[in-house]
Amino acid sequence: MKETRLMQLFRSRIRVVVLLSLALLPTWPAAIHAQGTDWPAKTVTVVVPFAAGGNTDVMARMASNRLSTELKQTFVVENRVGAAGALAAAYVAQAAPDGYTLLFGAAPQIAVVPRIQKVNYDPLKDLVPVSVFGTGPFILAINGAIPAKTMQEFVAYGKGRKLNYGSGGTGSIGHLSGALFVARAGLDSVHVPFKGGGPAMQALVGGQIDMYFGNASEIIPHAESGKVRILGVATDKRMQQLPDVPTISEMFPNFALNSWNGFLAPAKTPQAIIDRLAQQVIAAARDPAIVAQLTKLGIEPNGTTPQEFVAQIAREQPQFDAAIKAANMTQ
């Protein structure tokens, strides 16, 4: 009799557990679905790894203003500067994967920095690519006093001479582009790093450096005055603003270190949030008013899907690796 009561009690408890489990099961998919459909329900922080005023910051604020308007929620830009963008990337990588902390990053945080210094994040495992908003092409310019009108003439001029090239900082895309160009052209040239593109551009205009890879917004105004001369663009195809300027790949194949800027989120962010954000960024990058603003800055509007963004990172990495090797910066 005692055994029968124990069995009855055991069966009763099992029945309660099963019923509770069945009752709770539907709430999990519903909760996950709600995370995506309800987003954003509060302020979203967009972390920028560079100081205010630069191209990345300008694009981040442009995109964030559009998102605020379209999604009826505040998107706040927060500048976290340090370690070539690694501090900002690590901060977002370690944030809650709920869509309320996003990275508006650039190619170096994914393709360069983790390969030349120790960082507290894995660029491929801890961050999820969402969409590229715009790409700032890097342009090769030389001091206007150098008697070379083309890349071929400049390479010939540089043979047998000790040249130098500037950049906005060691490990920057400008530095890597210069190092790769020097290696591919077989030139003898010394790298001169500056604290930002502004000082480097001043040095090029003043003749303290011979060549410089910089942003279109920096170089084009000085080229129009004749103080510097544009020889090539480090892009996959010729720029609309400079249709007569050849790509460097026309002389040295596979030379396009694209300086993309776009949104990334912490790993495990719900796919519904990733997709919704990507749709909005794509729409923003195709808005005529934004396209006009970006084009004026010398930036190519993009708007990629998450899948296209992932594929782009994988496709570009070998070129970045070659540039890192040319700059002797491999860990």
N, C-alpha and C positions, 0 to 999 in steps of 0.2 A: 504493500500500500504506500509506504514511504517513497519507493522508487517511482511509482506512478505519479505522485504529486510533484516530484522533482522534474520528471520528464514534461509534465504539463507546464510547469513554470518556465522551463527552458524553451519549450516551443512557443510560449506566449511572448517571451522576450525576443526570440528570433523574429516573430511576426511583426513586432513593433519596430525593430531595426530595419527590416525590409521595407515596411510601409514608409518610414521616415526617409529612407534612401530614395525610394521612388518619388516621394514628394519633392525632394530637394534637387533631383537630377535636372529638371527643366530650367532651374534658375541659372545654371552655369552658362548655357548658350545665350540665354536672355541677357545676362550681365555682360557677356563679351560683346554681344550685338549692340547693347546700349552704349558701351564705351565708344563705339564708332559712330553711331547715328546721333548721339547727343553732343559729340565734340564739335566745336569747343563750347564749353559751358562756363568758362572763366578765362581770365587773362592768360595769354600764351607768351612765353618769353623766348625771343629769338636771339641766340648767343652768336656774336660776331667775334672772330679771333684777332681782329686788327683794330687799330685806333679809329676814332670817328673821323670822317672826312675823306677817307680813301675810297677807291672804287668798290671794294667789297662792302664797306659800310653804306655807301650810297645806294647800291643795289639792294641791300638788305632792307633799308628803310623804304625804298620804292615798293618792293614786294610786300613788305609788312603792312604798309598803308592800304594797299589794294586788298589784302586778306582781311584786314579790319573792316573795310567797307562791305566786302562781299559776304563775310561770315558773321557780321554783326557782333563782333567780339574784339577786344583790345589785343593787339600784338605789339609787345614792347621789345625794342632792340636794346640789348645789353652788350657792351664791349668788354671782353675779357682778354686782355693783351698779355702775351708772355710766351716764351719758349717756342717762338715761330708758329704760334697757333695751337701748340700741343695742350696748353692749359685749358683753353676753351673746349677743345675736342674731348679731353678727358672728363671735363665737368659734365658735358652733355651725355657722354657715354655712360656715366655713372648715375645719371638722373633717372627718375621714375619713368618707365616706358608708357606714359599715358597721353602723350601728344602735347603736353603743356611746357616742355622744354625742348627746343629745337636748335640745331646748329645751322647757321648760314655760313658754310665753310668754303674753302678754296682747295684747289688741287694739292698744294703742299701738305695739308694735314692728312691726306690719304696716301699720296704717291711718293712723298719725299721725306718729310720729318720722321716718320717711324723707321725709316731706313738709315738715317744718319745720326740719330740720337735715341736715347732711352725714353720711352713715353709710357704713360699709365693707361694705355688703351690699345686695343687691337683694331686697326682701321677697318678690317673686313668682317670682324665678328661682333664688335661692340656698337657699330653704327650701321644704320640702314639707309641707303641712298633713296631719296624721294624724287627730286627733280632738279635738273640744272636750269637756273634762271637765265644766266647770261655768261658769255665767254669773252674775256678781254684778251685780244691777240697781242703777242709781243712782237715788236718791230725792231729790226736791226738798223741802227743809225750810227754814222761816223761824224767826226768833227768836219765842218764845212771847208776847212783849209786843206784837208787831205785831197790830193789830186786823183780821185777815183770816183767814177760815175756809176759803176756796177759792182756786183759782188765779185765777178771775175777779176776786174781791175784792182779791187781792194786786196784780194788774195795775192795777186801778183805783186802789188805794192808792199804787202807785209812780209813777203819772202826775204830773208836776210836782214830784217829789221827786228828790233825789240819793241813790241807793242804792249799796250795795256788796255784793259777793258773794265768798265765799272759796273756796279750793280747796287740795288737797294739794300743789300745785306747778304751775308754768307748763307748759302743754302736756299736763297730765293730762286724763283723761276728765272729771273733775269741773270743771276749768277750761273745757273745750270745751262741756260741757253748759250751764254757766252763761252762757257767751258767746252760745250759740245761743238760749237762752231769752230773754235780754235783747234780742237782735236781733229775734226773732220777736214779742216782746211790745211792742217799741218803747219800752223803758225806758232811762233814763239811769243807768248803773250802772258802778262802777269795780271792777276785779278786784283782790283782795288775796290773793296766793299765800302759802302757809305751807309749812313743811318737814314735810309729811305730813298725813294726815287727822286725826290726834289733835289737834294744835294748832288746826286749822281748826274742828273740832267744839267745842273749848273756847271759841273766839272766838264761835261762833254762840250757844252757851249763855249766854255772858257779855254778849252784845249788842254786841260789837265789829263784827260783820258782820250784815247783814240776811238773807241767804240763802246756802244751801250745797247742792251736790249731793254726796251721800256714799253710802257703802255701808249696806245695811240693818243690818248688825251694829253700825255706829256710831250710827245715828240712832234706830232703834226704841226702845232703852232710854230715851233722853232724851225721846222723844215720849210715852212712857207716864207720865213724871213731869210732863209739861206744860211743860217748859222750852223745847221746840221744837215746832213744828207741821208735820206732813207734809201737803203739798199735792198731790203727784203723783209718779208713777213714770215714769222714762224707759225704758220697756220696750214691747215689741210688744203685750202683753196684760197685764191686771191681775194683780198678784201674789197667790198663794194666801194668803200671810201678811197681806196688806192688801186684801182683796176690795172694800172700800168706797172705796178710794183710786183715783181715776181715773188713767189714763195721760195723760201730757202730750199725746200725739197726739190725744186726744179734744178738745183745745182748739187745738192746733197740729199738724196732720197731719205724718206722717213724722218723728216726734221719738223716736228710740230708738237711743241710742249704746250698744250692748251691750258690756259689759266682759267678754268671754269669756276663759277660760283653758283652754289645751289644749296638746297635744303637737305639735311640728313637728320634722322631721328635715332633715339636710343634703340638698341636691339630689343626685340619682343614687343615693340609698339604694335597694337592691333592693326591688322591689314586694312580694316575699314578706314582707319584714320590716315594711314599712309596713302591710300587711294584717293580719299577726299582731298587731302592736301595737295597731292600731285595734280589732280584735276584743276584746282584753283591756280596753281603755279603755272601750269600750261596755258590756261586762259589768260593769265596776267601777261605772260611773255609774248602773247599774240595780240594783245590790245594795242591798237594803233597809236594811242597816246604814249604808252610805255615804250613801244618799239621806237618811236621818234626820240624819246629821251635817251634810251640806251645807245641808239645809233649816233646821236650827237656826242656821246662820251667815247665813241669808238668801240663800243661793246656790241657783240653779236647776240641778239635775242635768241634764246633756245626754247625751253619748255619741253623737257623729255619725260617719258614715263619712267617709273622706277626700274623697269627691266632694261630700258635703253641706257639709263644711268649706270647700272651695274656693268653692262657690256662695255660702255665707254671706259670705265675705270680699268677693266681688264685689258682692253685694247691698247691703252696709252701707257700702261706700266712699263713695258720693255723699253720705250724711248726715255722715260724718266730714269730707269735703271742705267741706261747707257750714259746719260748726262751726269748722273751721280758718280759713276765710275770715272768719267772724263775729268770731273772736278776733284777726284781723289778724296771723296767724302764717305766712302763705304765704311760701315762699322767694322 
